[in-house]
Amino acid sequence: MLETGTVLIRGAKQLVTLRGPQRPRRGVELQQLHTISDGALLIRNGLCEEVGPSRRVENLAAARRARVIHANGMAIIPGFIDCHAHLMAASPHPGDSGKIARELLSVTWKRHAARTRTLIEAMIRHGTTAAQLFTTGSHDQRVESKVLRVFQALQDAPLSLSEVLLVELRSSVSPAAVESILRWYSKGREAPAVAFTWDADDLAPEQLLRQLRLASAAGAPIHLHAHGATADTAIRIAAEVPVVEISHLEEASAALADNLAGTGAIATLTPSSHFHHDGPPAPARAFIQAGVPVALASHYRSGFGGSLNMQTAIALAVAVLGMSPEESLTAAIFNAACAAGCAATNGSLEIGKAADLLILKVSDYRDIPQNLGMNHVHTAIRRGEIVYQEGVVSHSGTTVDGAHYQA
């Protein structure tokens, strides 16, 4: 008799576990995927119970009573963690939030939720099993309240969602006003994460530091959006205030890589941004060589384009940023889980962690960056349940009235 809630996934040609230290990985650690040939997983109640060679796992007593999923000849990897996405309209530049606010307020939250659910489903089809979503950065609490209401309505979606309040700092906005926003957001939330963005021409570093110290004193995990000329300032600020991660960093100075490594902050790189912005890529190789923990994210922005496909981010990290396939995979999964605050449960396939994984249509993980824009996901599994499975292409079609024709 089959045991309810127990699943055996067997026969994977490659099983990438990403097991290792439960902290952001850096340097040579980014290369260590801990891959098992002919691997299998035993899942019970949504958690990994055993991970190892098929011959050993299949012979366990619990495996004989499990529902079986065959991954013969395919690669298995942990699900992607997209730690930086804007699924509701967000401005690519500080100062544009007024227009965004008007657009968001003109549409009901239910309609926003329906649109955002469509994007979430696209993320799942491309292998994202957890995502960190940012609000718009508007100082209008009506806007942020609507966005947060949408995020809450989507908690039943078949992927793990976490939220981060994005705050645009300006010289015209007093520290007291920022403090009021943080108090409002923190009410009823446990360790609410906050991200800050600013315009280098508007806010002096000492003003920025003063406001970030207030946020830090309130206990909020701090993220920094370091667009353009703000990149080097963000690195220097992270030496003064505890920062979880700094995103973008396309214009960061490679000479500051050692400084960034000393802060402990994760550098979240978004190579897909190069489809929309000129200029040099982020100095990924300098960061990695200095020991900076690097993560990858889609940086998808609703209304401004980009890609929700983390496989594309990996391919571009290899082609544009000079990262290896191994570094890119670790950055897009485990370090991304650290940036999103979910590494205790996600980001690797280890005993006791969530059974969030992908069965790929390739036999080797190194095929992922070889094909830009392709979707290699055959099956996506979250908490031991299939949430997406590739459909079959039919060689016969159906007309509008339902009659069949031969292709």
Secondary structure, DSSP 8 states (H G I E B T S, - for coil): ---TTEEEEEEEEEEE---S-SS---GGGGG---EEEEEEEEEETTEEEEEEEHHHHHTSTGGGGSEEEE-BT-EEEE-EEEEEEB-S---SSTT-HHHHHHHHHTS-HHHHHHHHHHHHHHHHHTTEEEEEEE----S-HHHHHHHHHHHHHTTTSSSEEEEEEEEEE-TTS-HHHHHHHHHHHHTT-SS-EEEEEE-TTTS-HHHHHHHHHHHHHTT--EEEEE-GGGHHHHHHHHTTS--SEEEE-TT--GGGHHHHHHHT-EEEE-GGGGGT--S----HHHHHHHT--EEE----BTTTB----HHHHHHHHHHTS---HHHHHHHHTHHHHHHHT-TTTSSS--TTSB--EEEESSSSGGGGGGSTT---EEEEEETTEEEEE-----SEEE-TTS-EEE-
